[in-house]
Amino acid sequence: MEDQSLRGVITRFDGNIVVVEIEGEDINFPHDQFPAEAVAGDVIKIENGKVDLLREEREQPRD
C-alpha cells in the first residue's frame, strides 16, 4: 500500500477540533495531532498520521 500525504491550510480552531481546508473542503482533525505552535493560516502536511507545519508556505492574511 502506498503512503499518502495531504496538504492543507488550518482555517480555524473549534474547541478540541482543528479545521483544515484540503482541496477546497473543510476537514476536522483532533487538536492533539497538531503541534502546539500551530495557528490559523499555517500550511500543513499530513503524512503517516504525523502533522508537519510548513511555515515557509504560510498563507498571508487577506485584507
C-alpha positions in Angstrom: 0.0 0.0 0.0 1.3 3.4 -1.0 1.7 6.1 1.7 -0.3 9.2 1.1 0.4 12.7 2.2 -2.2 15.5 2.3 -1.6 19.3 2.3 -4.0 21.8 3.6 -4.4 25.1 5.5 -5.6 25.4 9.0 -8.7 27.6 8.8 -9.7 27.7 12.5 -9.7 26.0 15.8 -13.1 24.9 17.3 -12.6 23.6 20.8 -10.6 20.4 20.5 -11.0 20.3 16.8 -8.7 21.8 14.1 -10.5 22.6 10.9 -8.2 22.2 7.8 -9.1 23.1 4.3 -7.9 20.4 1.9 -8.7 20.7 -1.8 -11.5 23.2 -1.1 -13.1 21.0 1.6 -13.1 21.6 5.4 -12.0 18.5 7.3 -11.9 18.2 11.1 -9.0 16.7 13.0 -8.3 16.2 16.7 -6.3 19.1 18.2 -3.9 16.8 19.9 -2.5 15.6 16.5 -1.1 19.2 15.8 2.0 20.9 17.2 1.2 23.3 20.0 2.5 26.3 17.9 0.1 25.7 15.1 -2.1 28.7 14.2 -4.8 29.5 11.7 -3.2 30.2 8.3 -0.5 27.6 8.7 0.1 25.3 5.8 0.4 21.7 6.9 1.4 18.3 5.5 -0.1 15.2 7.0 1.8 12.0 6.3 1.5 8.7 8.0 -0.6 10.3 10.7 2.0 12.9 11.5 1.3 16.6 11.1 4.2 18.9 10.0 3.9 22.7 9.8 5.2 24.2 6.5 5.8 27.6 7.9 7.7 28.8 4.7 4.4 28.3 2.9 2.2 30.0 5.5 -0.8 31.8 4.0 -0.7 35.6 4.3 -3.8 37.3 5.9 -6.2 38.7 3.4 -7.2 42.4 3.6 
